[in-house]
């Protein structure tokens, strides 16, 4: 999944689809969401996004994989192990 963020607003004379994408992507937006909103296939939406990316009007990135998870406290793990042994 790729998120798209507008780097600028729409300009006069821009294709309507390009302008719509820039308005939609003020906040990070998934490519599939953009395609659904435009009512276009993802393949066509990717071409439009490529045009905007080449022009420096958007940036694209992969979403963060989420918060890093730390391991539980070793004392908690020991208590779980003892509990399992008692079963």
PyMOL commands that place a pseudoatom at each C-alpha (Angstrom):
pseudoatom trace, name=CA, resn=UNK, resi=1, chain=A, elem=C, hetatm=0, pos=[0.000, 0.000, 0.000]
pseudoatom trace, name=CA, resn=UNK, resi=2, chain=A, elem=C, hetatm=0, pos=[1.286, 3.444, -0.882]
pseudoatom trace, name=CA, resn=UNK, resi=3, chain=A, elem=C, hetatm=0, pos=[0.214, 6.728, 0.667]
pseudoatom trace, name=CA, resn=UNK, resi=4, chain=A, elem=C, hetatm=0, pos=[0.136, 9.903, -1.400]
pseudoatom trace, name=CA, resn=UNK, resi=5, chain=A, elem=C, hetatm=0, pos=[0.475, 13.437, -0.021]
pseudoatom trace, name=CA, resn=UNK, resi=6, chain=A, elem=C, hetatm=0, pos=[-0.039, 16.647, -2.018]
pseudoatom trace, name=CA, resn=UNK, resi=7, chain=A, elem=C, hetatm=0, pos=[2.960, 18.964, -1.996]
pseudoatom trace, name=CA, resn=UNK, resi=8, chain=A, elem=C, hetatm=0, pos=[0.934, 21.867, -3.437]
pseudoatom trace, name=CA, resn=UNK, resi=9, chain=A, elem=C, hetatm=0, pos=[-2.596, 22.821, -4.348]
pseudoatom trace, name=CA, resn=UNK, resi=10, chain=A, elem=C, hetatm=0, pos=[-4.253, 22.625, -7.768]
pseudoatom trace, name=CA, resn=UNK, resi=11, chain=A, elem=C, hetatm=0, pos=[-3.210, 25.136, -10.419]
pseudoatom trace, name=CA, resn=UNK, resi=12, chain=A, elem=C, hetatm=0, pos=[-5.461, 26.809, -12.990]
pseudoatom trace, name=CA, resn=UNK, resi=13, chain=A, elem=C, hetatm=0, pos=[-5.538, 24.887, -16.264]
pseudoatom trace, name=CA, resn=UNK, resi=14, chain=A, elem=C, hetatm=0, pos=[-4.689, 21.568, -14.640]
pseudoatom trace, name=CA, resn=UNK, resi=15, chain=A, elem=C, hetatm=0, pos=[-6.539, 18.411, -15.701]
pseudoatom trace, name=CA, resn=UNK, resi=16, chain=A, elem=C, hetatm=0, pos=[-9.586, 17.943, -13.503]
pseudoatom trace, name=CA, resn=UNK, resi=17, chain=A, elem=C, hetatm=0, pos=[-8.382, 14.546, -12.276]
pseudoatom trace, name=CA, resn=UNK, resi=18, chain=A, elem=C, hetatm=0, pos=[-5.006, 15.954, -11.263]
pseudoatom trace, name=CA, resn=UNK, resi=19, chain=A, elem=C, hetatm=0, pos=[-6.674, 18.821, -9.408]
pseudoatom trace, name=CA, resn=UNK, resi=20, chain=A, elem=C, hetatm=0, pos=[-9.039, 16.391, -7.657]
pseudoatom trace, name=CA, resn=UNK, resi=21, chain=A, elem=C, hetatm=0, pos=[-6.108, 14.243, -6.531]
pseudoatom trace, name=CA, resn=UNK, resi=22, chain=A, elem=C, hetatm=0, pos=[-4.302, 17.243, -5.066]
pseudoatom trace, name=CA, resn=UNK, resi=23, chain=A, elem=C, hetatm=0, pos=[-7.428, 18.284, -3.154]
pseudoatom trace, name=CA, resn=UNK, resi=24, chain=A, elem=C, hetatm=0, pos=[-7.926, 14.729, -1.860]
pseudoatom trace, name=CA, resn=UNK, resi=25, chain=A, elem=C, hetatm=0, pos=[-4.354, 14.268, -0.744]
pseudoatom trace, name=CA, resn=UNK, resi=26, chain=A, elem=C, hetatm=0, pos=[-3.947, 17.134, 1.677]
pseudoatom trace, name=CA, resn=UNK, resi=27, chain=A, elem=C, hetatm=0, pos=[-3.550, 14.347, 4.221]
pseudoatom trace, name=CA, resn=UNK, resi=28, chain=A, elem=C, hetatm=0, pos=[-1.892, 11.007, 3.389]
pseudoatom trace, name=CA, resn=UNK, resi=29, chain=A, elem=C, hetatm=0, pos=[-4.295, 9.005, 1.230]
pseudoatom trace, name=CA, resn=UNK, resi=30, chain=A, elem=C, hetatm=0, pos=[-4.001, 5.459, -0.094]
pseudoatom trace, name=CA, resn=UNK, resi=31, chain=A, elem=C, hetatm=0, pos=[-3.845, 4.952, -3.854]
pseudoatom trace, name=CA, resn=UNK, resi=32, chain=A, elem=C, hetatm=0, pos=[-6.879, 2.658, -3.744]
pseudoatom trace, name=CA, resn=UNK, resi=33, chain=A, elem=C, hetatm=0, pos=[-8.880, 5.344, -1.934]
pseudoatom trace, name=CA, resn=UNK, resi=34, chain=A, elem=C, hetatm=0, pos=[-7.954, 7.868, -4.608]
pseudoatom trace, name=CA, resn=UNK, resi=35, chain=A, elem=C, hetatm=0, pos=[-9.004, 5.461, -7.355]
pseudoatom trace, name=CA, resn=UNK, resi=36, chain=A, elem=C, hetatm=0, pos=[-12.321, 4.758, -5.633]
pseudoatom trace, name=CA, resn=UNK, resi=37, chain=A, elem=C, hetatm=0, pos=[-13.048, 8.451, -5.128]
pseudoatom trace, name=CA, resn=UNK, resi=38, chain=A, elem=C, hetatm=0, pos=[-12.251, 9.218, -8.766]
pseudoatom trace, name=CA, resn=UNK, resi=39, chain=A, elem=C, hetatm=0, pos=[-14.201, 6.192, -9.986]
pseudoatom trace, name=CA, resn=UNK, resi=40, chain=A, elem=C, hetatm=0, pos=[-11.211, 5.064, -12.038]
pseudoatom trace, name=CA, resn=UNK, resi=41, chain=A, elem=C, hetatm=0, pos=[-9.279, 1.802, -12.188]
pseudoatom trace, name=CA, resn=UNK, resi=42, chain=A, elem=C, hetatm=0, pos=[-6.161, 1.711, -10.006]
pseudoatom trace, name=CA, resn=UNK, resi=43, chain=A, elem=C, hetatm=0, pos=[-3.991, 1.333, -13.132]
pseudoatom trace, name=CA, resn=UNK, resi=44, chain=A, elem=C, hetatm=0, pos=[-5.254, 4.636, -14.581]
pseudoatom trace, name=CA, resn=UNK, resi=45, chain=A, elem=C, hetatm=0, pos=[-4.989, 6.336, -11.195]
pseudoatom trace, name=CA, resn=UNK, resi=46, chain=A, elem=C, hetatm=0, pos=[-1.357, 5.236, -10.948]
pseudoatom trace, name=CA, resn=UNK, resi=47, chain=A, elem=C, hetatm=0, pos=[-0.636, 6.911, -14.300]
pseudoatom trace, name=CA, resn=UNK, resi=48, chain=A, elem=C, hetatm=0, pos=[-2.199, 10.162, -13.073]
pseudoatom trace, name=CA, resn=UNK, resi=49, chain=A, elem=C, hetatm=0, pos=[-0.202, 9.917, -9.851]
pseudoatom trace, name=CA, resn=UNK, resi=50, chain=A, elem=C, hetatm=0, pos=[2.971, 9.287, -11.824]
pseudoatom trace, name=CA, resn=UNK, resi=51, chain=A, elem=C, hetatm=0, pos=[2.387, 12.512, -13.752]
pseudoatom trace, name=CA, resn=UNK, resi=52, chain=A, elem=C, hetatm=0, pos=[1.994, 14.445, -10.496]
pseudoatom trace, name=CA, resn=UNK, resi=53, chain=A, elem=C, hetatm=0, pos=[4.994, 12.748, -8.920]
pseudoatom trace, name=CA, resn=UNK, resi=54, chain=A, elem=C, hetatm=0, pos=[7.193, 13.609, -11.919]
pseudoatom trace, name=CA, resn=UNK, resi=55, chain=A, elem=C, hetatm=0, pos=[6.057, 17.234, -11.635]
pseudoatom trace, name=CA, resn=UNK, resi=56, chain=A, elem=C, hetatm=0, pos=[6.886, 17.311, -7.914]
pseudoatom trace, name=CA, resn=UNK, resi=57, chain=A, elem=C, hetatm=0, pos=[3.241, 17.991, -7.010]
pseudoatom trace, name=CA, resn=UNK, resi=58, chain=A, elem=C, hetatm=0, pos=[2.898, 14.924, -4.748]
pseudoatom trace, name=CA, resn=UNK, resi=59, chain=A, elem=C, hetatm=0, pos=[5.077, 12.654, -2.684]
pseudoatom trace, name=CA, resn=UNK, resi=60, chain=A, elem=C, hetatm=0, pos=[4.478, 8.942, -2.220]
pseudoatom trace, name=CA, resn=UNK, resi=61, chain=A, elem=C, hetatm=0, pos=[5.603, 6.707, 0.591]
pseudoatom trace, name=CA, resn=UNK, resi=62, chain=A, elem=C, hetatm=0, pos=[4.862, 3.391, 2.203]
pseudoatom trace, name=CA, resn=UNK, resi=63, chain=A, elem=C, hetatm=0, pos=[2.981, 3.657, 5.467]
pseudoatom trace, name=CA, resn=UNK, resi=64, chain=A, elem=C, hetatm=0, pos=[4.900, 3.029, 8.624]
pseudoatom trace, name=CA, resn=UNK, resi=65, chain=A, elem=C, hetatm=0, pos=[4.814, -0.574, 9.657]
pseudoatom trace, name=CA, resn=UNK, resi=66, chain=A, elem=C, hetatm=0, pos=[3.270, 0.454, 12.967]
pseudoatom trace, name=CA, resn=UNK, resi=67, chain=A, elem=C, hetatm=0, pos=[4.625, 0.982, 16.417]
pseudoatom trace, name=CA, resn=UNK, resi=68, chain=A, elem=C, hetatm=0, pos=[7.543, -1.127, 17.416]
pseudoatom trace, name=CA, resn=UNK, resi=69, chain=A, elem=C, hetatm=0, pos=[6.543, -3.640, 20.029]
pseudoatom trace, name=CA, resn=UNK, resi=70, chain=A, elem=C, hetatm=0, pos=[8.785, -4.256, 22.977]
pseudoatom trace, name=CA, resn=UNK, resi=71, chain=A, elem=C, hetatm=0, pos=[8.997, -7.628, 24.617]
pseudoatom trace, name=CA, resn=UNK, resi=72, chain=A, elem=C, hetatm=0, pos=[6.996, -8.128, 27.800]
pseudoatom trace, name=CA, resn=UNK, resi=73, chain=A, elem=C, hetatm=0, pos=[8.781, -7.858, 31.094]
pseudoatom trace, name=CA, resn=UNK, resi=74, chain=A, elem=C, hetatm=0, pos=[10.764, -11.017, 31.911]
pseudoatom trace, name=CA, resn=UNK, resi=75, chain=A, elem=C, hetatm=0, pos=[8.944, -11.330, 35.246]
pseudoatom trace, name=CA, resn=UNK, resi=76, chain=A, elem=C, hetatm=0, pos=[5.600, -11.459, 33.421]
pseudoatom trace, name=CA, resn=UNK, resi=77, chain=A, elem=C, hetatm=0, pos=[6.934, -14.134, 31.070]
pseudoatom trace, name=CA, resn=UNK, resi=78, chain=A, elem=C, hetatm=0, pos=[8.121, -16.170, 34.039]
pseudoatom trace, name=CA, resn=UNK, resi=79, chain=A, elem=C, hetatm=0, pos=[4.662, -15.947, 35.664]
pseudoatom trace, name=CA, resn=UNK, resi=80, chain=A, elem=C, hetatm=0, pos=[3.025, -17.129, 32.424]
pseudoatom trace, name=CA, resn=UNK, resi=81, chain=A, elem=C, hetatm=0, pos=[5.459, -20.044, 32.214]
pseudoatom trace, name=CA, resn=UNK, resi=82, chain=A, elem=C, hetatm=0, pos=[4.715, -21.058, 35.810]
pseudoatom trace, name=CA, resn=UNK, resi=83, chain=A, elem=C, hetatm=0, pos=[0.988, -20.831, 35.102]
pseudoatom trace, name=CA, resn=UNK, resi=84, chain=A, elem=C, hetatm=0, pos=[1.316, -23.042, 32.027]
pseudoatom trace, name=CA, resn=UNK, resi=85, chain=A, elem=C, hetatm=0, pos=[3.298, -25.620, 33.944]
pseudoatom trace, name=CA, resn=UNK, resi=86, chain=A, elem=C, hetatm=0, pos=[0.582, -25.741, 36.619]
pseudoatom trace, name=CA, resn=UNK, resi=87, chain=A, elem=C, hetatm=0, pos=[-2.079, -26.659, 34.049]
for i in range(1, 87): cmd.bond("trace and resi %d" % i, "trace and resi %d" % (i + 1))
show_as sticks, trace
zoom trace
